[in-house]
Amino acid sequence: MSLYAVTNPATGQTVREYPTATDAGIRTALDATHRAFGGWNKSNVRERVKLLGRVAELYAERRDELAAIITREMGKPIVQAGFEVDICVSIYRYYAKNGPKFLEDEELEVVAGGKAVVRKEGLGVILGIMPWNYPYYQVARFAAPNLMIGNSILLKHAPQCPESALAMEQIFMEAGAPAGAYMNVFATNEQVADIIADPRVQGVSLTGSERAGSVVAEIAGRNLKKVVLELGGSDPFLLLDTKNVAEAVGQAVFSRMVNGGQACNAAKRFVVMEDIYDEFVEKFTAALAAIEPGDPTDPMTFLGPLSSKAAADNLHRQVRSAIAEGAVARTGGSRVADDSAYFQPTVLTEVTPEMEVFHQELFGPVAMIFKVASEEEAVALANDTPFGLGSSIHTDDEEKALRVAEQIEAGMVFINEPGGTAAELPFGGIKRSGIGRELGKYGMDEFVNRKLIRIRN
């Protein structure tokens, strides 16, 4: 079986396999992207704006076709797949509109007189190692700012996303990208290590697991390459008070269950004040129990399968281990069937710091709920994690929300809304959740040469 294949998780059927790149093919791709950088980095900014604008148009025109591909590849419910395409459109349009402003020279105040400016230019070939959970969105937030800077892109997508990888490459080709400016390679892990070490590659952006991030960072560090790493998360959802528990439950359900719970920045740990804990647990559990996993091609389906049977098996092991250690499954707790990628919506309570699952990321439709007696206890519990990606705080008291936000150890804090994303908002974390930022103006500040130009009087 080929490393790169579309295997529909809803059916278990392998739809199509794709050949892995040869070493000669990798060398050809590196040659092409390196040559492309020389011209693209010197191109007029208007040319870059035109490219990204046309890419956005093609995404919009092919919305249904693109959505169907990722539903087939990783089981994303078709309506949510369409929304993913929509946010890609917004990202490419955002950088087409705002990129020129972000690239403007910055004039410095020079004490000794004369003039000095900092000019932003591309670095070279940037390797993107992208995951399966958001096949288009993760690539868009990497590719759009780097192409606007003047870098060229070499994409290594997840092995289960070859069809979407090729669809994106085709869009860039039709949009008029110079030959080699954006290229896809179906590389093995061994080939990726060689690509990172290649002197033509100037940086690596990875979204994926802690393990993958550690390996890539080690190789990149050995070769003096900059990295941006967006890794795992176990985001807290702090419910400090509310006049409407049902509304809070609605936000909690969406934040935990969208994309099948397979989002790094999804709410995974629900920290609830003791005076509303019982009501929240009752209503939240009932809401999750009412969600039935279904056919992801059906527009009425909210929860499809996990991305693969292997993903469901791993989540099953984590949940059963937690229950064996004393956690209580209020609903769900296992796969729908032993040979299935579908997983039951699950609520775990009575989880303690001594349990292995307490410090793990649960990548699927499983929520942990914790009872706390004070604001201080809520903050301590929220921060008691090796991760630090996102978080959300829910309260009717804005002063309290801001006070707690200042104490949360995370890259992102959302108040009275589930954690989310938008083209203009910087995305990234701290601790074991990664290094660097994507999106917004900060997404153009990572793989860039800030060239100082000094002119004496």
Secondary structure, DSSP 4 states (H G I P E B T S, - for coil): --SEEEE-TTT--EEEEEPPPPHHHHHHHHHHHHHHHHHHTTS-HHHHHHHHHHHHHHHHHTHHHHHHHHHHHH---HHHHHHHHHHHHHHHHHHHHHHHHHTS-EEPP-TTSSEEEEEEEE-SEEEEE--SSSTTHHHHHHHHHHHHHT-EEEEE--TT-HHHHHHHHHHHHHHTPPTTSEEE----HHHHHHHHHSTTEEEEEEES-HHHHHHHHHHHHHTT-EEEEE----EEEEE---S-HHHHHHHHHHHHHGGGG--TTSEEEEEEEHHHHHHHHHHHHHHHHT-----TTSTT-S----S-HHHHHHHHHHHHHHHHTT-EEEE--SBSSTT-S-B--EEEES--TTSGGGGS---SSEEEEEEESSHHHHHHHHH-SSEES--EEE-S-HHHHHHHHTT--SS--EESS-----TTS-B--EETTEES-BSTGGGGSSSEEEEEEEE--
